[in-house]
Amino acid sequence: MCGVVGYIGKSYCRDYIIQGLSRLEYRGYDSSGIACIEPKDKKLVFLKSEGRLQNLIEKFNDFPINGFAGIGHTRWSTHGIVSQQNAHPQFDCQKTISIVHNGIIENHNDLRLKLESAGHIFNSTTDTEVIAHFLEDLLVLHKALMPALISLIKCLEGAYAFACLLQDFSDQIIVVRKRSPLCIGVGQDEMFIASDLLAFSGRTNKVLFLPDESFAIITKDLIQLFDFNGNALPIDIKEVITDSTLSQMGAYESYMLKEIYEQKSVINKCVTSFKASNIWDNLGVTPEFIKNLDTINLIACGTSWHAAKIAQFFFEKICLIPTRVFLASEFRYMPFFPETKSLYLAISQSGETADTLEALALVKSMGCASAVITNVASSSMVRQADGFLLTHAGPEIAVASTKSFTAQLTALYWLCNKMALEKSIITQKEMIASEEDLRLAAEILENCIENYKIKIITDLAIKYASYKHFIFLGRHISYPFALEAALKLKEISYIFSQCYAAGELKHGPIALIDSQTPVILFSCFDSVIYQKLVSNAQEVKSRNGHLIVFAFEGQTELIKLADTVFVIPQINPLLAPIAMTGLMQFFVYQIAKVLGRPIDRPRNLAKSVTVE
């Protein structure tokens, strides 16, 4: 979501802020801005712009503002349209208090009404501006910064992180965190602030991750950290290895294409890393707990939820453990029944997904065993859960998830086999075989792309880019995979696509079948399910439907029914989704490319969804 950066120190701030914002562009945004303290007269100055960050950079030619303290922002709209007025920073009436903010102030409307009745004039429709005006009043009331900040924080409802630069306190930056990520990089006579430590990678490896419900007053050489009641907190600075070069595009035309092609190496890296890990210690459980496990609960959003739905088949087929999958956005609003022999696994690429983080907090509050599968070791979920399993996918910059999806499937498949081994359901030999199956799936994933690459680019992508609607079908383990495929096409091409469990086709959706609505069907290996899918394919064809099939070698009847077919080598049936993943992603990628879409940064989307 929104990117927050800040700098205070011995150097001018603008270069770092712009570099930091550019590194956070992957989060998605629609406008940007910067505020700093002008060194000569200590006045607060600012620039804001709609659109890409480059638009803001070009404004520096006419307004070359800079200073030794500054804050910057890339906005992903939640409250108010995309406009220069709604871009951050936001200000008080006198424009001496500036705020950059990620998250939502849930009671902003009530606060705004009170402030307007007291004479405040608002210049935007954002919830963020309320913070600046409210702080303006509280500084007058308390006549001191600390009590004003404590009063402010206690009145703000929601999940948020913000940085504040004040003209009257020009040698300080204030940062506040409540259930939204924020960290401070500690340098030599300089401090870096960011939503994601990637922003200051290469400048320092010393990081303070703000605890939840805390705020800090920062100068160039000092951090004062407090809880929301104003009690001093210890400063726990960690050394973190960061490498911004991992997020460079290299010779690829886009980040998404690069990340599609990285999947083979990611799977192999995952398997190697997992084998070398002390898995139960990492997950915060004991072997005895695993042996006595009765149920598994998977909690996730979006692509990670699709991975969880696929993994349900892993755990129930291999571990013989009943497994439930929850949408995180629904989980915390449903009745909760704590279980002592149950493991709750939260799945998130960023480890900052707001809905999943809130669900994890609920699980923790009930005293249940919890662990996280994520790509980011420094994330909020890792710090909150009992344990974690890293997917080792490396930075994923494109908004649409590709390699993180595959890495999650790899982690979940390996973990369920490890659990089965611990429960004596499989042997060590079968565990080794499962790891080799994952490596084979990685090989097939990449080979399938290469086998169909030219045909997709020269023919199929051009052909299918002309269609306005698609229907996706799957059964059994291929149904959640079909959900993921439909999501990918929506995200990056903006083509309307709807996914159904194939068995539900005749219960209404079959009315949509015609020659102008291609149906994409994903097969699977189970012989009974396969015959059902053949029947579904025949239902489509008998109604003049256009059928695109992802089939496996030997599935002759289904292959013959297809207008367009992709044939994938046979693989362990549970790993069929991994084998199909690269080809599916490459196919929809090329359709989006034909349509001229901004593939890495689709409209309206954000990479790290840090608001509910």
Number of C-alpha atoms within 10 A of each C-alpha: 25 31 29 30 32 35 33 27 21 15 15 17 25 25 12 21 27 24 13 28 29 16 21 26 24 22 24 26 28 22 25 30 27 30 32 30 28 19 15 7 7 15 17 23 19 23 21 25 25 21 17 15 21 13 15 19 18 12 14 13 9 7 12 12 20 21 23 20 29 34 32 33 33 34 28 22 20 15 14 13 14 18 15 16 17 25 29 31 29 29 25 22 15 8 17 18 23 28 27 32 30 27 26 22 22 14 14 20 14 10 19 21 12 13 17 13 10 10 9 18 13 17 13 20 15 23 23 27 25 29 28 25 25 21 19 22 17 19 17 11 11 13 11 11 16 14 15 19 20 17 18 19 19 10 13 19 13 16 21 23 29 24 28 24 27 24 18 14 14 20 17 23 24 21 26 27 27 22 21 26 29 29 21 27 25 24 16 10 13 20 26 28 29 29 26 23 29 17 27 29 18 13 14 20 19 17 22 20 24 25 22 18 18 22 28 22 18 22 20 21 14 14 18 14 21 22 17 20 15 15 9 14 14 8 14 11 15 14 12 15 10 16 14 14 11 12 16 14 15 11 8 12 9 16 23 26 19 20 25 23 19 17 25 24 15 22 30 21 16 21 21 12 13 19 13 8 11 9 19 18 13 15 19 15 17 12 14 11 15 18 15 12 18 16 18 19 17 24 28 29 23 15 25 26 24 24 26 30 23 24 25 23 19 24 23 16 13 18 23 16 20 16 21 16 20 19 19 25 18 13 20 18 9 8 7 11 7 12 14 13 15 21 22 23 26 30 30 29 29 23 26 24 26 25 22 29 28 20 23 27 16 15 23 17 9 13 11 17 22 23 25 28 27 28 25 21 18 18 20 23 29 22 15 17 22 18 21 26 26 20 29 23 25 17 20 22 24 24 23 27 22 25 29 29 25 26 30 29 25 26 22 24 24 21 18 21 24 25 24 23 19 17 18 12 14 16 15 14 9 14 17 12 12 19 21 14 16 25 20 18 27 24 17 24 26 21 18 21 21 14 14 16 16 11 11 21 18 11 10 17 21 17 13 19 18 13 13 13 18 22 21 24 29 24 22 18 25 23 25 25 28 28 23 25 26 24 22 23 23 20 24 26 22 17 21 15 21 19 24 19 16 24 16 13 18 12 9 8 14 16 10 15 21 15 14 15 18 22 27 24 28 27 28 26 20 13 10 9 17 19 17 15 22 18 15 22 26 16 16 22 19 10 14 13 21 21 21 20 22 20 25 23 12 12 17 10 12 23 21 11 18 21 14 14 18 19 17 20 16 17 19 13 12 21 23 25 26 23 28 27 26 27 26 24 21 24 20 23 23 24 24 25 17 17 17 10 16 13 22 19 23 19 16 11 20 20 23 20 21 26 19 15
